[in-house]
Amino acid sequence: MVPTNPPSTSPRSPAALANEAIQAYVAGRRSWSPAELRELERLRAAWWQAIREEVVKAA
């Protein structure tokens, strides 16, 4: 049996949420249209921005 982590009671960070959005978007895809690639790039940009904001807060 695979152990499962209990659900977190703390809110997820914006970077974690953005990462989950990317993972959900790419799941199961094998080919990409130009529009889909633009959307993926938009999601990645949002993730990078969230990471930068977390680093600034930590500094």
For each residue, the residues with C-beta under 8 A, 3 or more apart:
1:
2:
3:
4:
5: 8
6:
7:
8: 5 12
9:
10:
11:
12: 8 16 17 20
13: 16 17 50 54
14: 17 18 50 53 54
15: 18 19 47 50 51 53 54
16: 12 13 19 20
17: 12 13 14 20 21 50
18: 14 15 21 22 43 46 47 50
19: 15 16 22 23 47
20: 12 16 17 23 24
21: 17 18 24 25 43 46 47
22: 18 19 25 26 40 43 44 47
23: 19 20 26 27
24: 20 21 27
25: 21 22 29 39 40 43
26: 22 23 29 40
27: 23 24
28:
29: 25 26 32 36
30:
31:
32: 29 36 37 40
33: 36 37
34: 37 38
35: 38 39
36: 29 32 33 39 40
37: 32 33 34 40 41
38: 34 35 41 42
39: 25 35 36 42 43
40: 22 25 26 32 36 37 43 44
41: 37 38 44 45
42: 38 39 45 46
43: 18 21 22 25 39 40 46 47
44: 22 40 41 47 48
45: 41 42 48 49
46: 18 21 42 43 49 50
47: 15 18 19 21 22 43 44 50 51
48: 44 45 51 52
49: 45 46 52 53
50: 13 14 15 17 18 46 47 53 54
51: 15 47 48 54 55
52: 48 49 55 56
53: 14 15 49 50 56 57
54: 13 14 15 50 51 57 58
55: 51 52 58 59
56: 52 53 59
57: 53 54
58: 54 55
59: 55 56
